[in-house]
C-alpha cells in the first residue's frame, strides 16, 4: 500500500497517512454508508541521508581486442609424431616412396571451438610458393585423387602434448609420384624427371639426380560456433573425386584475404632414388 507523497513532521517524528475505501459498484445505489479508514504511520526521525543514483543505459561489455594465431608445420621423423626435424636438420634427405609425416598445428590456442583446416598442400622445386612446376598433395581440403600414392590423413588423439585435437592435423605421403600439373614440367625439368610414357602423366626421378623440393600449405582457422563460417565442417567433408574434379583447374585459395588463413612452407627436402628402404 503506497504512502502519501509528503509526510508531516512533529519534533522527532514524521507522519504518513493513507486512506482505505471500498469502491461503489457503478449503477447500483449504496445500501449503507461508504466505508473509509484512515491509517497513520509514525516514524522516528534520527538522521537524513542523501544517495545519488542514475540508471545505467548499457550493460558493460569487454573491449574488442585483436591478437595473432600462429600456425606451424613440422616434419615428423616417423608415424609416432613424437620426434620432429629441427631447423638445423634441413635439408632433410628422403628416398623415393618413403613416407613423409607432416603435422600442422595451431600453436598456443586455448579456444576449443577453433578448428584447423588444411585447404591446399603442394610441392615446388623452388622456395617461391607460386613457382612452377608444382604438384598438388591436398586439394580443397582433400587428398589429390590423381596421385598414385594417395595422401593419408591420420587421426589425432588427446595426450600430454595435444590438449585439443581440433588444433592439429596430420597426414603422410610417399615421395615422389606427383601428378604433372602443367606442360612446363616436361619443358623445364627434363634433366631431373623422366616421363614414364607419353600416355601417363606421372613422373619418376632420374636415379642419377638428387632433387630438392619445398612443401607449401594454405591453412584456415575456423570457428565451430559461427554459423557464417562454412569452412568449419571438418577436414575433407567431400572427397575430390566427388567434386567433378578437373585436372586443369588451379588451386582455389578460399578467403585468401581472410585474417583466418595462414600460409606456411617447409624447409628444403632432398629426394633421391639412390636407395629405397623397405
C-alpha positions, 0 to 999 in steps of 0.5 A: 500500500503506497504512502502519501507523497509528503509526510508531516513532521512533529519534533522527532517524528514524521507522519504518513497517512493513507486512506482505505475505501471500498469502491461503489459498484457503478449503477447500483445505489449504496445500501449503507454508508461508504466505508473509509479508514484512515491509517497513520504511520509514525516514524522516528526521525534520527538522521537524513541521508542523501544517495545519488543514483542514475540508471545505467543505459548499457550493460558493460561489455569487454573491449574488442581486442585483436591478437595473432594465431600462429600456425606451424608445420613440422616434419615428423621423423616417423608415424609416432609424431613424437620426434620432429626435424629441427631447423638445423636438420634441413635439408632433410634427405628422403628416398623415393616412396618413403613416407613423409609425416607432416603435422600442422598445428595451431600453436598456443590456442586455448579456444576449443571451438577453433578448428584447423583446416588444411585447404591446399598442400603442394610441392615446388622445386623452388622456395617461391610458393607460386613457382612452377612446376608444382604438384598438388598433395591436398586439394580443397581440403582433400587428398589429390585423387590423381596421385598414385600414392594417395595422401593419408590423413591420420587421426589425432588423439588427446595426450600430454602434448595435444590438449585439443585435437581440433588444433592439429592435423596430420597426414603422410605421403610417399615421395615422389609420384606427383601428378604433372600439373602443367606442360612446363614440367616436361619443358623445364625439368627434363634433366631431373624427371623422366616421363614414364610414357607419353600416355601417363602423366606421372613422373619418376626421378632420374636415379642419377639426380638428387632433387630438392623440393619445398612443401607449401600449405594454405591453412584456415582457422575456423570457428565451430560456433559461427554459423557464417563460417562454412569452412568449419565442417571438418577436414575433407567433408567431400572427397575430390573425386566427388567434386567433378574434379578437373585436372586443369583447374588451379588451386582455389585459395578460399578467403585468401584475404581472410585474417583466418588463413595462414600460409606456411612452407617447409624447409628444403627436402632432398629426394633421391632414388639412390636407395629405397628402404623397405 
